[in-house]
Amino acid sequence: SALGTSLVLFSLNSKLDLFYSPSEMLAADIKPGYRIKLGGMVEIGSIQREGTTIFFVVTDFEAKVPVSFEGVAPDLFKENSGVVALGYYSDGLFVAEQIFAKHDENYMPPELARQEPK
């Protein structure tokens, strides 16, 4: 039925709402160019700016993913803070189309927040 097909297509497209930690993203079989949300902490010492592009590393304290973002970062974007990046992973680099930042671990899943070094 058309309704059944619509529900299947909707559930396939809902991967966009999934939140991957760096460890989960690297372990998953995600096709290059497929948009996902990557979340974790901005690694200390990892933020570099080149023109309008920002490079940084997202970590879950087990795995690390290098990220690039072109544009103006949110005010709360800083090292050792929570971040969620919407974009795609390709050739070892996560290309963020949007980034969302928090001043604490509110964006972190509870199991990830517990792993944060004190």
Secondary structure by P-SEA (a helix, b strand, c coil): caaaaaaaaaaaaccccccccaaaaaaccccccbbbbbbbccccccccccccbbbbbbbcccbbbbbbbcccccccccccbbbbbbbbbcccbbbbcbbbbbcccccccaaaaaaccc
